Amino acid sequence: MRAFYSNYGAAVDIAGPGGDCGEIDSCSGNDVNGYYYAEFLILSSIVGPNPTCAATASCPVGYGWKAGTSMATPHVSAVAGLVADANPGMSGNQIKGVLKSTAENIGSNQYFGQGMVRADQATN
């Protein structure tokens, strides 16, 4: 979904998982067993918040739920790479066309463009 803080130009072409879903609490919650879940977030590896630890490579590593273009963009880029690998010589515009024509329709074009990128469909 188009993130409110994104620079997306005149229109959204395609969506990737991990985009914005408004206030983070509107797309997350607790299930009946108390486990944290988030339909639109991506579980990603993270390092501790202390900037000093990055310089010394001593950061605690773990996982956390993340959202935004830094989660969505790698997914779309990876699918574009898979399409390019399966179709040597295909132009960037042709790859974009494949991604758009094989996307899953998930709602309003204003927010999702042609839909959610689908690696399984794009590489068939």
BELFEN-V878556 format. One record per residue. N is the residue number from 1. RES is the residue in three letters. PHI is phi in degrees with one decimal (999 if undefined). OMEGA is omega in whole degrees, -180 to 180 (NA if undefined). Layout:
n->N res->RES phi->PHI omega->OMEGA
n->N res->RES phi->PHI omega->OMEGA
//
This chain:
n->1 res->MET phi->999 omega->179
n->2 res->ARG phi->-59.7 omega->178
n->3 res->ALA phi->-79.5 omega->-177
n->4 res->PHE phi->-60.8 omega->-176
n->5 res->TYR phi->-99.1 omega->-175
n->6 res->SER phi->-80.5 omega->170
n->7 res->ASN phi->-95.9 omega->-172
n->8 res->TYR phi->-114.4 omega->178
n->9 res->GLY phi->71.8 omega->-175
n->10 res->ALA phi->-72.4 omega->-176
n->11 res->ALA phi->-160.2 omega->175
n->12 res->VAL phi->-88.1 omega->178
n->13 res->ASP phi->-87.7 omega->-175
n->14 res->ILE phi->-156.7 omega->-180
n->15 res->ALA phi->-105.2 omega->174
n->16 res->GLY phi->-129.1 omega->179
n->17 res->PRO phi->-62.3 omega->179
n->18 res->GLY phi->99.8 omega->177
n->19 res->GLY phi->-70.4 omega->-176
n->20 res->ASP phi->-73.2 omega->173
n->21 res->CYS phi->-128.4 omega->180
n->22 res->GLY phi->82.9 omega->176
n->23 res->GLU phi->-58.8 omega->-174
n->24 res->ILE phi->-57.2 omega->180
n->25 res->ASP phi->-70.3 omega->180
n->26 res->SER phi->-78.9 omega->180
n->27 res->CYS phi->-124.4 omega->179
n->28 res->SER phi->-140.0 omega->179
n->29 res->GLY phi->172.3 omega->180
n->30 res->ASN phi->-119.5 omega->177
n->31 res->ASP phi->-82.0 omega->-175
n->32 res->VAL phi->-63.1 omega->179
n->33 res->ASN phi->-90.9 omega->179
n->34 res->GLY phi->85.7 omega->179
n->35 res->TYR phi->-78.3 omega->178
n->36 res->TYR phi->-74.6 omega->175
n->37 res->TYR phi->-140.1 omega->178
n->38 res->ALA phi->-156.7 omega->-175
n->39 res->GLU phi->-60.4 omega->-173
n->40 res->PHE phi->-101.7 omega->-178
n->41 res->LEU phi->-93.3 omega->-180
n->42 res->ILE phi->-115.2 omega->175
n->43 res->LEU phi->-80.6 omega->-174
n->44 res->SER phi->-131.6 omega->175
n->45 res->SER phi->-71.4 omega->-179
n->46 res->ILE phi->-138.4 omega->172
n->47 res->VAL phi->-117.6 omega->-179
n->48 res->GLY phi->-57.5 omega->-175
n->49 res->PRO phi->-76.7 omega->-176
n->50 res->ASN phi->-79.7 omega->-178
n->51 res->PRO phi->-63.2 omega->180
n->52 res->THR phi->-66.1 omega->-177
n->53 res->CYS phi->-65.6 omega->179
n->54 res->ALA phi->-64.1 omega->-179
n->55 res->ALA phi->-70.0 omega->-178
n->56 res->THR phi->-102.7 omega->-179
n->57 res->ALA phi->57.5 omega->-180
n->58 res->SER phi->-115.2 omega->-178
n->59 res->CYS phi->-71.3 omega->172
n->60 res->PRO phi->-69.3 omega->-178
n->61 res->VAL phi->-108.2 omega->178
n->62 res->GLY phi->-163.3 omega->180
n->63 res->TYR phi->-130.1 omega->178
n->64 res->GLY phi->-154.4 omega->178
n->65 res->TRP phi->-82.7 omega->-177
n->66 res->LYS phi->-128.4 omega->177
n->67 res->ALA phi->-140.5 omega->174
n->68 res->GLY phi->110.7 omega->-177
n->69 res->THR phi->-64.7 omega->179
n->70 res->SER phi->-72.5 omega->173
n->71 res->MET phi->-99.5 omega->-177
n->72 res->ALA phi->-73.3 omega->-175
n->73 res->THR phi->-59.8 omega->179
n->74 res->PRO phi->-62.1 omega->179
n->75 res->HIS phi->-66.7 omega->180
n->76 res->VAL phi->-65.7 omega->179
n->77 res->SER phi->-62.1 omega->180
n->78 res->ALA phi->-64.4 omega->179
n->79 res->VAL phi->-65.8 omega->176
n->80 res->ALA phi->-59.4 omega->178
n->81 res->GLY phi->-64.2 omega->178
n->82 res->LEU phi->-64.1 omega->178
n->83 res->VAL phi->-63.5 omega->180
n->84 res->ALA phi->-61.9 omega->-180
n->85 res->ASP phi->-65.6 omega->-179
n->86 res->ALA phi->-77.6 omega->-176
n->87 res->ASN phi->-133.2 omega->-179
n->88 res->PRO phi->-55.9 omega->179
n->89 res->GLY phi->89.2 omega->179
n->90 res->MET phi->-70.5 omega->-180
n->91 res->SER phi->-77.3 omega->177
n->92 res->GLY phi->-58.4 omega->179
n->93 res->ASN phi->-65.7 omega->177
n->94 res->GLN phi->-67.2 omega->177
n->95 res->ILE phi->-62.8 omega->178
n->96 res->LYS phi->-57.6 omega->178
n->97 res->GLY phi->-61.7 omega->178
n->98 res->VAL phi->-63.1 omega->-180
n->99 res->LEU phi->-59.2 omega->-178
n->100 res->LYS phi->-69.7 omega->-176
n->101 res->SER phi->-75.0 omega->-179
n->102 res->THR phi->-107.3 omega->-179
n->103 res->ALA phi->-70.5 omega->177
n->104 res->GLU phi->-84.2 omega->179
n->105 res->ASN phi->-68.8 omega->-178
n->106 res->ILE phi->-121.3 omega->177
n->107 res->GLY phi->138.8 omega->-174
n->108 res->SER phi->-52.4 omega->177
n->109 res->ASN phi->-63.7 omega->179
n->110 res->GLN phi->-61.4 omega->-176
n->111 res->TYR phi->-104.0 omega->-174
n->112 res->PHE phi->-117.7 omega->-177
n->113 res->GLY phi->61.2 omega->179
n->114 res->GLN phi->-78.0 omega->178
n->115 res->GLY phi->129.2 omega->-179
n->116 res->MET phi->-82.0 omega->179
n->117 res->VAL phi->-57.2 omega->-179
n->118 res->ARG phi->-128.6 omega->-179
n->119 res->ALA phi->-60.5 omega->-178
n->120 res->ASP phi->-63.5 omega->180
n->121 res->GLN phi->-78.3 omega->-176
n->122 res->ALA phi->-67.5 omega->-177
n->123 res->THR phi->-100.3 omega->177
n->124 res->ASN phi->-77.9 omega->NA
//
